Amino acid sequence: MTDQRFPHRHLLGIQGLGPQEITAILDLADGYVDQNRSIDKRKSLLRGRTLVNLFFENSTRTRTSFELAGKRLGADVINMQTQASSVAKGETLIDTAMTLNAMHLDALVVRHPDSGAVKLLSEKVNCAVINGGDGSHEHPTQALLDALTIRRHKGRLAGLTVAICGDVVHSRVARSNIYLLNTMGAQVRLIGPKTLMPTAVDRMGVDVYHDMRKGLDGVDVVMMLRIQNERMKGNFIPSIREYFHFFGLDREKLAMAKPDAVIMHPGPMNRGVEIDSDVADDVERSLIREQVEMGVAVRMACLDLLTRNIPNQVAV
């Protein structure tokens, strides 16, 4: 499967991908995990190709992960700082696209605070575009790395029960994970206060719980979400202390899940808000650090597959 071309020009979201396409990415990423653990981590697969990370929002993990992925595949990697670029001076997305086209890029990773901005940019550039997170819409590579992490520990995705807990309404990570897990045959539970659930949650193919203990009963995977204060306009939770009491993951609530249930978090963590440090640092059950490792492998796989569709020469 990995010898075939990926049938999409861009990776803008998980929605629209089928089980075979998701599996192809995960299978290829599995091989890159082994490469990243070897002494010689570099390949010349993307030698001569240019990757640009264009981040309108800060993200140490995602940007660094894509930078490392590109370099390990042999690409020339450029990180554009939008705070110091023409974007900060009022340049529009369309103007930015025209500038990027003139540079003959091969791949572009974009993170933007507005949902749909990455799709708009993808329609104006000549290169492959990967969504590094847009508003509250999607974050496809995060869902893929989460899926790879789960699959390597549980051996499968189909048939598992995964609880996604916390600030779902503001979370692009949650949306991408819901699409992926549903597509791959897992059962998804959303756990959190009513104020942090999407209005159309009843059409998302999930089970919704507002009681943490009931929601965690018998689950295989507990995926915690960060409280996104920067996206909140209004009072979504009474207080941090009260939120942790009802919805923060601690030993007592975790005891409701299966004994071999694993713990995940996309980061950065707010310790003592959505997760207790004792649980987050549990070496037997927490996969949080492994998620970071899988992120590099998944992003290498995405860059590999998408650049296979790009010809070696372009018309001038």
Secondary structure, 3 states (H helix, E strand, C coil): CCCCCCCCCCECCCCCCCHHHHHHHHHHHHHHHHHHCCCCCCCCCCCCCEEEEEECCCCHHHHHHHHHHHHHCCCEEEEEEHHHCHHHHCCCHHHHHHHHHHCCCCEEEEEECCCCHHHHHHCCCCCEEEEEEECCCECHHHHHHHHHHHHHHHCCCCCCEEEEECCCCCCHHHHHHHHHHHHCCCEEEEECCHHHCCCCHHHCCCEEECCHHHHHCCCCEEEECCCCHHHCCCCCCCCHHHHHHHHCECHHHHCCCCCCCEEECCCCCCECCCECHHHHCCCCCECHHHHHHHHHHHHHHHHHHHHCCCCCCCCC
